[in-house]
């Protein structure tokens, strides 16, 4: 079993797509944990605000198998892949961490660089994986959060009841 953390984001029908993502992700493994939901402005383009959270779980899938399943869930929620990189999305699922694996190639980016770059990724990850060590930095996720310059980040926790079936 591998411990994984998956970033979840949506700015199109946010509540519907985020709830669907949590439901579908909960079927991919055991020991599910779900961070609080954060609202943040669209990054890199003009658009509606995003809902972002992180889901942690234990899985027997390889990183490659899990990535395929994440893309299938995105597709089921109407994800459009032929638009600009920074654009509105029904659902964006990113594999952030998979145990202590370090893989950087065309298919996988583990640990995902977004962890250190964006508060909307780091903060929900720290909520459920504070003591997890960053495989490349060798420091806890909570320490990354403490050292993160969030002066130009606008994050707001929102209450969204997530029921795991």
Residue pairs with C-beta under 8 A, 6 or more apart in sequence:
1 29
1 30
1 58
1 59
1 60
2 58
2 59
2 60
2 61
2 63
2 98
2 99
3 56
3 57
3 58
3 97
3 98
3 99
3 132
4 29
4 56
4 57
4 58
4 59
4 66
4 95
4 96
4 97
4 98
4 99
5 54
5 55
5 56
5 95
5 96
5 97
5 125
5 128
5 129
5 132
6 25
6 54
6 55
6 56
6 57
6 70
6 93
6 94
6 95
6 96
7 52
7 53
7 54
7 92
7 93
7 94
7 96
7 112
7 114
7 121
7 124
7 125
8 18
8 21
8 22
8 25
8 52
8 53
8 54
8 55
8 91
8 92
8 93
9 50
9 51
9 52
9 89
9 91
9 92
9 94
9 120
10 17
10 18
10 21
10 50
10 51
10 77
10 89
10 90
10 91
10 92
11 42
11 47
11 48
11 49
11 50
11 51
11 88
11 89
12 48
12 78
12 88
12 89
12 90
13 90
14 48
14 49
14 50
14 51
15 51
15 160
17 77
17 90
17 91
18 37
18 51
18 53
18 91
18 160
18 162
19 160
19 162
20 76
20 77
20 91
21 55
21 73
21 77
21 91
21 93
22 34
22 53
22 55
22 162
22 164
23 164
23 165
24 73
24 76
25 32
25 55
25 57
25 73
25 93
26 32
26 55
26 57
26 164
26 165
28 57
28 59
28 61
28 66
28 69
29 57
29 58
29 59
29 60
29 61
30 57
30 58
30 59
31 56
31 57
31 58
32 55
32 56
32 57
32 164
33 55
33 56
33 57
33 128
34 53
34 54
34 55
34 56
34 128
34 162
34 164
35 53
35 54
35 55
35 124
35 125
35 127
35 128
36 53
36 124
36 127
36 157
37 51
37 52
37 53
37 124
37 157
37 158
37 159
37 160
37 162
38 51
38 52
38 53
38 120
38 123
38 124
38 155
38 156
38 157
38 158
39 49
39 50
39 51
39 52
39 155
39 156
39 157
39 158
40 49
40 50
40 52
40 119
40 120
40 153
40 154
40 155
40 156
41 49
41 50
41 154
42 48
42 49
42 50
42 86
42 88
43 50
43 86
43 118
43 120
44 85
44 86
45 84
45 86
45 87
45 88
47 87
47 88
48 88
50 120
51 158
51 160
52 120
52 121
52 124
53 124
53 162
54 96
54 121
54 124
54 125
54 127
54 128
54 129
56 128
56 129
59 66
61 69
63 95
63 98
63 101
63 103
63 108
63 110
64 107
64 108
66 95
66 98
67 95
67 107
67 108
70 93
70 94
70 95
71 93
73 91
73 93
74 90
74 91
74 92
74 93
77 90
77 91
78 90
78 91
79 89
79 90
79 91
79 92
80 89
80 90
94 112
94 114
94 121
95 108
95 110
95 112
96 111
96 112
96 114
96 115
96 121
96 125
97 110
97 111
97 112
97 115
97 125
97 129
97 132
97 135
98 110
100 133
100 135
101 110
101 111
101 135
102 110
102 111
102 135
102 136
103 109
103 110
104 110
110 135
111 134
111 135
111 136
112 121
114 121
115 121
115 122
115 125
115 134
115 141
115 144
116 122
116 137
116 144
116 148
118 153
119 148
119 150
119 153
119 155
120 153
120 155
122 141
122 144
122 145
122 148
123 145
123 150
123 155
125 141
126 141
126 142
126 144
126 145
129 141
130 140
130 141
130 142
130 145
131 140
131 141
131 142
132 140
132 141
133 139
133 140
133 141
134 140
134 141
134 144
137 144
